[in-house]
């Protein structure tokens, strides 16, 4: 029978498997670019650029996300229940008390950000606070604290770095095909290169999305373990997924941080319908079913 512990362990193993595949893909693309161009300097420049851009984004992630979402510090009087819930859960989880923010938006949602537990931020929308009861709100906040405790921000940053790295290498490779390179290379290798240029960024994006979805499953399991009441989060997800309108400041750059897709559960794009491959969140129905199968 599925338990909170077996669910958590399975998701951790699957996530590391995906990250390993991601790393192998990066190494393969990097080697191919260096070999074709015969110039390792370009590879080093690409790596440096990707690291500087993405690590910089990670270091200031909390400030960037708060600005993008329009989040404001929670008012100690108006949002006393939210702050007390986060404080109690933090003590139970053995985590430092994160900063608590509120987003003025009717779409029910929540997110966590920050480079580590000492610099973590959790936020909830006003719409979420209006529709959830205390047990449901505890489930959502436990989910967000689970992201903090599981160091999901670090894992997702690594995925962003690797995805950006692959995109940059593919771009360099494409330019080399038209403006340079060794003309003595076998034509068949050029065909392979073109295929790689087209497929590598797509594969990187798919793996990044898959990692994000796995982290959501893991945070669900960890959050339910923290509250010992999976039904609270399951019920909250039912209410959240039932709201179809997108958030006012929804962004693809921060979508993976939220507990639910900030673009709402309404009309889906073509890519979203193809097996959900390009979705940052697993289907709400599957998440709810998993939670209700767990033993408290």
For each residue, the residues with C-beta under 8 A, 3 or more apart:
1: 295
2: 6 7 290 293 294 295
3: 6 7 294 295
4: 7 8 221 224 225 230 294 295
5: 8 9 225
6: 2 3 9 10
7: 2 3 4 10 11 217 221 290 294
8: 4 5 11 12 218 221 222 225
9: 5 6 12 13
10: 6 7 13 14
11: 7 8 14 15 214 215 217 218 221
12: 8 9 15 16 218
13: 9 10 16 17
14: 10 11 17 18 214
15: 11 12 18 19 155 211 214 215 218
16: 12 13 19 20
17: 13 14 20 21
18: 14 15 21 22 207 210 211 214
19: 15 16 22 23 155 158 159 211
20: 16 17 23 24
21: 17 18 24 25 207
22: 18 19 25 26 159 162 163 204 207 208 211
23: 19 20 26 27 162
24: 20 21 27 28
25: 21 22 28 29 162 166 200 203 204 207
26: 22 23 29 30 162 165 166
27: 23 24 30 31
28: 24 25 31 32
29: 25 26 32 33 166 169 170 173 196 200
30: 26 27 33 34 43 46 47 165 169
31: 27 28 34 35
32: 28 29 35 36 173 193 196
33: 29 30 36 37 42 43 46 169 172 173 176
34: 30 31 37 38 39 40 42 43
35: 31 32 38
36: 32 33 173 176 181 182 185 189 193
37: 33 34 42 43 172 176 180 181 182
38: 34 35 182
39: 34 42 43
40: 34 43 44
41: 44 45
42: 33 34 37 39 45 46 172
43: 30 33 34 37 39 40 46 47 169
44: 40 41 47 48
45: 41 42 48 49
46: 30 33 42 43 49 50 165 168 169 172
47: 30 43 44 50 51 165
48: 44 45 51 52
49: 45 46 52 53 168
50: 46 47 53 54 161 164 165 168
51: 47 48 54 55 161
52: 48 49 55 56
53: 49 50 56 57 164
54: 50 51 57 58 157 160 161 164
55: 51 52 58 59 157 161
56: 52 53 59 60
57: 53 54 60 61 64 157 160
58: 54 55 61 115 153 154 157 160
59: 55 56 115
60: 56 57 63 64
61: 57 58 64 65 113 114 115 153 157
62: 65 66 99 113 114 115 119 120 121
63: 60 66 67
64: 57 60 61 67 68
65: 61 62 68 69 71 111 113 121 254 257
66: 62 63 69 71 101 113 121 123
67: 63 64 70
68: 64 65 249 251 253 254
69: 65 66 103 111 123 247 249 251 254
70: 67 103 104 105 248 249
71: 65 66 101 102 103 121 123
72: 101 102 103 104
73: 99 100 101 102
74: 78 79 82 83 100 101 102
75: 78 79 102
76: 79 80 83
77: 80
78: 74 75
79: 74 75 76 82 83 100 102 129
80: 76 77 83 84
81: 84 85 134 137
82: 74 79 85 86 100 102 124 129 137 141
83: 74 76 79 80 86 87 100
84: 80 81 87 88
85: 81 82 88 89 134 137 138 141
86: 82 83 89 90 97 98 100 122 141 145
87: 83 84 90 91 97
88: 84 85 91 92
89: 85 86 92 93 138 141 142 145 226 227
90: 86 87 93 95 96 97 98 145
91: 87 88 94
92: 88 89 226
93: 89 90 142 145 146 149 226
94: 91
95: 90 98 117 120 145 148 149
96: 90 117 118 120
97: 86 87 90
98: 86 90 95 112 114 117 120 121 122 145 148
99: 62 73 120 121 122
100: 73 74 79 82 83 86 121 122 123
101: 66 71 72 73 74 121 122 123 124
102: 71 72 73 74 75 79 82 123 124 125 126 129
103: 69 70 71 72 109 123 124 125 126 247
104: 70 72 125 126
105: 70 109 125 126 127 247 248 249
106: 125 126 127 130 245
107: 125 127 243 245 246 247 248 262 264
108: 125 127 128 130 131 132 239 240 243 260
109: 103 105 124 125 127 128 240 247 258 259 260 262
110: 122 123 124 125 128 140 141 143 144 258 259
111: 65 69 122 123 144 254 257 258 259
112: 98 120 121 122 123 144 145 147 148 152 153 257
113: 61 62 65 66 120 121 123 153 257
114: 61 62 98 117 119 120 121 148 153
115: 58 59 61 62 119 153 154 157
116: 119 120 151 153 154
117: 95 96 98 114 120 148 149
118: 96
119: 62 114 115 116
120: 62 95 96 98 99 112 113 114 116 117 148
121: 62 65 66 71 98 99 100 101 112 113 114
122: 86 98 99 100 101 110 111 112 141 144 145 148
123: 66 69 71 100 101 102 103 110 111 112 113
124: 82 101 102 103 109 110 128 129 137 140 141
125: 102 103 104 105 106 107 108 109 110 128 129 247
126: 102 103 104 105 106 129 130
127: 105 106 107 108 109 130 131 243
128: 108 109 110 124 125 131 132 137 140 240
129: 79 82 102 124 125 126 132 137
130: 106 108 126 127
131: 108 127 128 239
132: 108 128 129 136 137 140 236 239
133: 136 137
134: 81 85 137 138
135: 138 139 229 231 232 235
136: 132 133 139 140 232 233 235 236 239
137: 81 82 85 124 128 129 132 133 134 140 141 236
138: 85 89 134 135 141 142 227 229 232
139: 135 136 142 143 223 224 227 229 230 231 232 233 234 235 236
140: 110 124 128 132 136 137 143 144 223 233 236 240 259
141: 82 85 86 89 110 122 124 137 138 144 145
142: 89 93 138 139 145 146 222 223 224 226 227 233
143: 110 139 140 146 147 219 220 222 223 233 259
144: 110 111 112 122 140 141 147 148 219 223 259
145: 86 89 90 93 95 98 112 122 141 142 148 149 223 226
146: 93 142 143 149 150 218 219 220 221 222 223 226
147: 112 143 144 150 152 153 215 219
148: 95 98 112 114 117 120 122 144 145 151 152 153
149: 93 95 117 145 146 222
150: 146 147 155 215 218 219 222
151: 116 148 154 155
152: 112 147 148 155 156 215 218 219
153: 58 61 112 113 114 115 116 147 148 156 157
154: 58 115 116 151 157 158
155: 15 19 150 151 152 158 159 211 215
156: 152 153 159 160 211 212 215 256
157: 54 55 57 58 61 115 153 154 160 161
158: 19 154 155 161 162
159: 19 22 155 156 162 163 207 208 211 212
160: 54 57 58 156 157 163 164 208
161: 50 51 54 55 157 158 164 165
162: 22 23 25 26 158 159 165 166 204 208
163: 22 159 160 166 167 201 204 205 207 208
164: 50 53 54 160 161 167 168
165: 26 30 46 47 50 161 162 168 169
166: 25 26 29 162 163 169 170 200 201 203 204
167: 163 164 170 171 201 204
168: 46 49 50 164 165 171 172
169: 29 30 33 43 46 165 166 172 173 200
170: 29 166 167 173 174 196 197 200 201
171: 167 168 174 175
172: 33 37 42 46 168 169 175 176
173: 29 32 33 36 169 170 176 177 193 196 197
174: 170 171 177 178 197
175: 171 172 178 179 180
176: 33 36 37 172 173 179 180 181
177: 173 174 181 190 193 194 197
178: 174 175
179: 175 176
180: 37 175 176
181: 36 37 176 177 185
182: 36 37 38 185
183:
184:
185: 36 181 182 189 190
186: 189 190
187: 190 191
188: 191 192
189: 36 185 186 192 193
190: 177 185 186 187 193 194
191: 187 188 194 195
192: 188 189 195 196
193: 32 36 173 177 189 190 196 197
194: 177 190 191 197 198
195: 191 192 198 199
196: 29 32 170 173 192 193 199 200
197: 170 173 174 177 193 194 200
198: 194 195 201 202
199: 195 196 202 203
200: 25 29 166 169 170 196 197 203 204
201: 163 166 167 170 198 204 205
202: 198 199 205 206
203: 25 166 199 200 206 207
204: 22 25 162 163 166 167 200 201 207 208
205: 163 201 202 208 209 278
206: 202 203 209 210 277 278
207: 18 21 22 25 159 163 203 204 210 211
208: 22 159 160 162 163 204 205 211 212
209: 205 206 212 213 256 277 278 279 280
210: 18 206 207 213 214
211: 15 18 19 22 155 156 159 207 208 214 215
212: 156 159 208 209 215 216 256 280 281
213: 209 210 216 217 279 280 281 282
214: 11 14 15 18 210 211 217 218
215: 11 15 147 150 152 155 156 211 212 218 219
216: 212 213 219 220 259 281 282 287
217: 7 11 213 214 220 221 282 287 290
218: 8 11 12 15 146 150 152 214 215 221 222
219: 143 144 146 147 150 152 215 216 222 223
220: 143 146 216 217 223 224 233 287 290 291
221: 4 7 8 11 146 217 218 224 225 290 294
222: 8 142 143 146 149 150 218 219 225 226
223: 139 140 142 143 144 145 146 219 220 226 227 233
224: 4 139 142 220 221 227 228 229 230 233 291 294 296
225: 4 5 8 221 222 228
226: 89 92 93 142 145 146 222 223
227: 89 138 139 142 223 224 230 232 233
228: 224 225 296
229: 135 138 139 224 232 233 296
230: 4 139 224 227 233 234 291 292 294 296
231: 135 139 234 235 291 292 296
232: 135 136 138 139 227 229 235 236
233: 136 139 140 142 143 220 223 224 227 229 230 236 237 291
234: 139 230 231 237 238 287 288 291 292
235: 135 136 139 231 232 238 239
236: 132 136 137 139 140 232 233 239 240
237: 233 234 240 241 259 260 284 287 288 291
238: 234 235 241 242 284 288
239: 108 131 132 136 235 236 242 243
240: 108 109 128 140 236 237 243 259 260 284
241: 237 238 260 265 284 285
242: 238 239 265
243: 107 108 127 239 240 264 265
244: 264 265 266
245: 106 107 264 266
246: 107 250 262 263 264 266
247: 69 103 105 107 109 125 250 262 263 264
248: 70 105 107
249: 68 69 70 105
250: 246 247 255 262 263 264
251: 68 69 254 255 262
252: 255
253: 68
254: 65 68 69 111 251 257 258 262
255: 250 251 252 258 261 262 263 280 281
256: 156 209 212 280 281
257: 65 111 112 113 254
258: 109 110 111 254 255 261 262 281
259: 109 110 111 140 143 144 216 237 240
260: 108 109 237 240 241 265 281 284
261: 255 258 264 265 279 280 281
262: 107 109 246 247 250 251 254 255 258
263: 246 247 250 255
264: 107 243 244 245 246 247 250 261
265: 241 242 243 244 260 261 284
266: 244 245 246
267:
268: 272 273
269: 272 273 278
270: 273 274
271: 274 277 278
272: 268 269 276 278 279
273: 268 269 270 276
274: 270 271 277 278
275:
276: 272 273 279 282 283
277: 206 209 271 274
278: 205 206 209 269 271 272 274
279: 209 213 261 272 276 282
280: 209 212 213 255 256 261
281: 212 213 216 255 256 258 260 261 284
282: 213 216 217 276 279 286 287
283: 276 286 287
284: 237 238 240 241 260 265 281 287 288
285: 241 288 289
286: 282 283 289 290
287: 216 217 220 234 237 282 283 284 290 291
288: 234 237 238 284 285 291 292
289: 285 286 292 293
290: 2 7 217 220 221 286 287 293 294
291: 220 224 230 231 233 234 237 287 288 294
292: 230 231 234 288 289
293: 2 289 290
294: 2 3 4 7 221 224 230 290 291
295: 1 2 3 4
296: 224 228 229 230 231
